[in-house]
Amino acid sequence: MYFGLSEEQESFQESLDKFLEDAVSLELIQSYAHGENKSLPTEVHNGLIELGINGLIVPEEFGGLGLDLLFAAAASQSLGAGIAPAPFTGSYVMAPIAIAKAGSETQKSEYLEAISEARIHFGVGISEYIGAREDAAITFDGNKANGRALFVIDASGASHYLLTDKNGTFGIVNSDDPGLTKIPLTTIDKTCGALELLLKDCQVEILEGSVEGETVVRSVIDAGRIMIAADSLGAAAVMIKKSVDYAKERKQFGRAIGSFQAVKHMCAQMAADLEPCYAMVWYAAHCQNNIPEEATLMSCHAKAHVSEVATAVAKTATEVHGGMGFTDLLGLHYWFKRIGLNRQILGGPELVREEAANIQNF
């Protein structure tokens, strides 16, 4: 039995790949990372919206395409391969899912239609629910929100923020609220648009369907983890391709280094380790819409395993390139750092594996 992407999903991936190849060249990423070409994220974001990435999983009744999470995972894979400095996981996957599952009819109509029409995009702060650090927490009291969110995904340039408290209740805060302070985060990945938020008596709109129980926040986290795993999968695949291409061209002792057994084994091992990850990510995404009883467990497995494999690929790919692998001229480190940051977003492998063990009562 074949389990993989459909022709439509592969075609959409090809469209994304072609756009990102032209719009996010290594030279452009380097100039942006060095503080130049600051308009690059906006230009890339606008281009992706023209391709319809903002409405992928928004229900058709609200102007979206109404596609499943497997389609979104295929898109995320391409964005990771292209190291796109643009919002996706939080803005166009996690936020629409939360609103569709927990929002009132008025909230669904207002926010989902605005997302599908590219009038707004969300930053998503959920780290304080998964594992709060440094006493960071968000509290909702009536229509007021207070506290601190340490790592808000897709926050740069967002018009709204979707935040959660320790109980899994979601609230929406407008980005221009006077009680909101935005603190830029310096991460290893220069393509990441995350922020730290400080909230003092900010107006908040609660998604009432998320108040009781943790079903909604769980599904949002599951979807986010799968998107991040798919992003790392795409980045790791590019690092393998770059390693193989380099091994064919780089010569030592009058021979291409790819002819040396040690280098062959390194490239083969990377490919063999990464290949099963495709099916794991795709199946985890498929479960979200079709096999709910396996959805959370598979999202944990996909996030933890791909994080580990992609990290190993990033290390080995850098070694194949030798000293050049560490240079900004070659630029391999942009994919390396993307994988490194993805490893920790929404829970590192150790935390996620513990969740998987608890689900199975181990």
C-alpha positions in Angstrom: 0.0 0.0 0.0 1.3 3.5 -0.9 1.0 6.2 1.6 2.2 9.6 0.5 1.2 13.0 -0.8 -1.4 13.4 -3.5 -0.8 14.9 -6.9 -2.5 18.1 -5.7 -0.3 18.3 -2.6 2.9 17.6 -4.6 1.8 20.2 -7.2 1.3 22.8 -4.4 4.7 21.9 -3.0 6.3 22.5 -6.4 4.6 25.9 -6.6 6.0 26.9 -3.2 9.4 25.5 -4.0 9.6 27.5 -7.2 8.5 30.7 -5.5 10.9 30.3 -2.6 13.8 29.4 -4.9 13.3 32.8 -6.6 12.2 34.9 -3.6 14.4 33.5 -0.8 17.8 33.0 -2.4 20.8 32.4 -0.1 22.1 35.9 -0.9 18.8 37.5 0.2 18.8 35.5 3.4 22.4 36.5 4.2 21.6 40.2 3.6 18.6 40.0 5.8 20.5 38.2 8.6 23.1 40.9 8.5 20.6 43.6 9.1 20.0 44.6 5.5 17.0 44.0 3.2 14.6 44.3 6.1 11.6 44.1 3.8 12.3 40.5 2.9 9.9 38.9 5.4 7.0 41.1 4.2 7.8 40.4 0.5 8.0 36.7 1.1 4.8 36.7 3.2 2.9 38.6 0.5 4.1 36.2 -2.1 3.0 33.2 -0.1 -0.4 34.7 0.5 -0.8 35.1 -3.3 -0.3 31.3 -3.5 -3.1 30.9 -1.0 -1.1 29.6 2.0 -3.2 31.7 4.5 -6.5 29.9 3.7 -5.3 26.3 3.4 -7.2 24.9 6.4 -9.8 27.7 6.9 -13.2 26.1 6.4 -14.8 26.9 3.0 -17.8 28.6 4.6 -15.4 31.3 5.8 -13.6 31.8 2.5 -10.8 29.3 2.9 -9.9 26.2 1.0 -11.0 23.8 3.8 -8.1 21.4 3.3 -6.8 18.9 5.8 -3.6 19.0 8.0 -1.7 16.8 5.6 -1.9 19.5 3.0 -0.6 22.0 5.5 2.2 19.6 6.4 3.2 19.4 2.8 3.4 23.2 2.7 5.4 23.4 5.9 7.9 21.0 4.5 8.5 23.3 1.5 8.8 26.3 3.8 11.5 24.6 5.9 13.4 23.6 2.7 13.3 27.2 1.6 14.0 28.6 5.1 11.2 31.0 4.5 11.2 34.0 6.9 7.4 34.2 7.0 4.6 33.2 9.4 2.8 29.9 8.9 2.6 27.4 11.8 1.1 29.8 14.3 -0.7 32.2 12.0 -2.3 29.9 9.5 -2.5 26.5 11.2 -2.7 26.8 15.0 -4.8 30.0 15.2 -7.4 28.9 12.6 -7.8 25.5 14.3 -8.3 27.1 17.8 -10.9 29.6 16.5 -12.7 27.0 14.4 -12.9 24.6 17.3 -13.5 27.0 20.2 -14.8 30.3 18.8 -18.3 31.5 18.8 -20.1 31.9 15.5 -19.4 35.6 15.6 -15.7 35.0 16.3 -15.4 32.4 13.6 -17.0 34.7 11.1 -14.9 37.7 12.1 -11.5 36.0 12.4 -11.6 33.1 10.0 -12.8 35.3 7.2 -10.2 37.9 8.0 -7.5 35.2 7.9 -8.7 33.8 4.6 -8.8 37.3 3.1 -5.3 38.1 4.5 -6.5 41.0 6.5 -5.0 39.7 9.7 -2.5 37.2 10.9 -1.9 35.8 14.4 1.1 35.3 16.6 0.5 32.3 18.9 1.8 32.1 22.5 1.3 28.6 24.0 4.7 27.9 25.7 3.4 28.8 29.1 0.8 25.9 28.9 3.4 23.3 27.7 6.1 24.3 30.2 6.4 27.7 31.7 9.9 29.1 32.4 11.1 31.9 34.7 7.6 32.1 36.3 6.1 33.2 32.9 2.3 32.9 32.8 -0.8 34.4 31.3 -3.9 35.0 33.4 -7.4 35.9 32.2 -9.7 37.8 34.6 -12.9 38.7 32.9 -12.0 40.7 29.8 -8.5 41.5 31.0 -5.2 39.7 30.3 -2.1 40.0 32.4 1.3 38.2 32.5 4.2 37.3 30.3 4.5 35.1 27.3 8.1 34.1 26.6 8.0 32.7 23.1 5.2 33.8 20.8 5.4 32.1 17.4 4.9 34.2 14.2 4.6 37.3 16.4 6.6 39.7 14.3 4.2 41.9 12.3 1.1 40.1 13.7 -2.1 42.0 14.0 -3.5 39.8 16.9 -2.1 37.3 19.4 -3.7 34.1 20.4 -2.5 33.3 24.0 -3.3 30.6 26.5 -3.3 30.3 30.3 -2.1 27.3 32.3 -5.5 25.7 32.0 -5.6 25.8 28.2 -8.1 28.6 27.8 -7.5 30.7 24.7 -7.8 34.5 24.5 -7.2 36.9 21.6 -5.4 40.2 22.2 -5.0 42.9 19.7 -1.4 43.8 18.9 -2.0 47.6 19.3 -3.4 47.3 22.8 -1.8 50.0 25.0 -1.1 47.5 27.8 1.0 45.3 25.5 4.8 45.5 25.4 6.7 43.6 22.7 10.2 42.5 23.3 12.1 41.1 20.2 13.8 37.8 20.8 17.3 37.1 19.6 17.4 33.4 18.5 19.9 31.4 16.6 17.5 31.4 13.6 17.4 34.8 12.0 14.4 33.8 10.0 12.3 33.4 13.1 9.8 36.1 14.0 9.2 35.4 17.6 8.6 37.9 20.4 8.3 38.0 24.2 5.1 39.7 25.3 4.3 41.6 28.5 0.6 42.2 29.2 -0.8 44.6 31.7 -4.6 44.9 31.8 -4.9 44.1 28.0 -8.4 43.7 26.5 -8.9 40.0 25.8 -11.5 38.1 23.9 -11.9 34.6 25.3 -12.7 31.6 23.0 -15.4 30.2 25.2 -15.2 26.7 23.7 -11.7 26.4 25.2 -12.7 27.2 28.8 -13.7 23.7 29.9 -11.4 20.8 29.2 -8.2 20.6 27.2 -9.4 19.1 24.0 -9.0 22.3 22.0 -5.5 23.2 23.3 -4.4 19.7 22.8 -5.4 19.6 19.1 -3.7 23.0 18.5 -0.5 21.8 20.1 -0.6 18.5 18.1 -1.1 20.5 14.8 1.7 22.9 15.7 4.2 20.1 16.5 3.4 18.3 13.2 4.0 21.5 11.2 7.4 22.1 13.0 8.4 18.5 12.3 7.5 18.9 8.7 9.5 22.2 8.6 12.6 20.4 10.0 12.0 17.5 7.6 12.2 19.9 4.6 15.3 21.7 6.0 17.1 18.4 6.7 16.4 17.1 3.1 18.0 20.2 1.7 21.1 19.7 3.9 21.4 16.1 2.6 21.1 17.3 -1.0 23.7 20.0 -0.5 26.1 17.5 1.1 25.8 15.1 -1.9 26.3 17.9 -4.4 29.3 19.1 -2.5 30.8 15.6 -2.2 30.6 15.3 -6.0 32.4 18.6 -6.6 35.0 18.9 -3.8 38.2 17.2 -4.6 41.0 15.9 -2.4 44.1 14.0 -3.5 42.9 14.3 -7.1 39.5 12.7 -6.4 36.0 13.9 -5.6 35.5 13.3 -1.8 32.2 11.5 -2.7 34.3 8.7 -4.0 35.7 8.0 -0.5 33.9 5.3 1.4 33.7 7.3 4.7 31.9 10.2 2.9 29.6 7.8 1.0 28.6 6.2 4.3 27.9 9.6 5.9 25.6 10.6 3.0 23.9 7.2 2.9 23.3 7.2 6.6 21.7 10.6 6.5 19.4 9.6 3.7 18.5 6.3 5.4 17.7 8.0 8.7 15.5 10.7 7.1 13.5 8.6 4.7 11.2 7.0 7.3 10.4 10.5 8.7 8.4 11.4 5.6 5.8 8.7 6.3 5.8 9.4 10.0 5.0 13.1 9.5 2.5 12.5 6.8 0.7 9.8 8.9 0.7 12.0 12.0 -1.0 14.8 9.9 -3.4 12.3 8.5 -4.4 11.2 12.0 -5.5 14.7 12.9 -8.4 14.6 10.6 -9.1 10.9 10.2 -7.8 8.8 13.2 -8.4 11.1 16.3 -7.6 8.3 18.8 -4.0 8.2 17.5 -3.6 12.0 16.8 -1.8 13.1 19.9 0.5 10.1 20.2 1.6 10.4 16.6 2.2 14.1 16.8 4.5 13.5 19.8 6.3 10.7 18.0 6.7 12.8 14.8 8.0 15.9 16.7 10.4 14.0 18.9 11.8 11.7 16.3 12.2 14.2 13.5 13.8 16.6 15.8 16.5 14.0 16.7 17.0 12.8 13.2 17.2 16.3 11.7 19.7 17.4 14.3 21.9 14.4 13.4 21.5 15.2 9.7 22.5 18.9 10.3 25.6 17.8 12.2 26.7 15.2 9.7 26.0 17.5 6.7 28.2 20.2 8.2 31.0 17.6 8.7 30.7 16.5 5.0 31.4 20.1 4.0 34.5 20.2 6.2 35.7 23.7 7.2 33.5 25.3 4.6 30.4 24.0 6.4 30.9 26.6 9.1 31.3 29.6 6.9 28.6 32.2 6.1 29.8 32.2 2.5 28.4 28.7 2.1 25.3 29.5 4.2 24.7 25.9 5.4 24.2 27.2 8.9 20.8 28.8 8.1 19.3 25.4 7.7 21.3 24.1 10.7 19.9 26.8 12.9 16.4 26.4 11.6 16.5 22.7 12.7 18.1 23.6 16.0 15.3 26.1 16.9 12.5 23.8 15.7 13.9 21.1 18.0 12.8 23.2 21.0 9.6 24.9 19.8 6.5 23.4 21.5 8.7 21.1 23.5 12.0 19.4 23.1 12.3 15.7 22.4 12.6 14.7 26.1 9.4 16.6 27.1 7.5 15.3 24.1 8.6 11.7 24.7 7.4 12.0 28.3 4.0 13.1 27.1 3.9 10.1 24.7 4.8 7.8 27.5 2.0 9.2 29.7 -0.5 8.7 26.9 0.4 5.1 26.8 0.4 4.8 30.6 4.1 3.9 30.8 
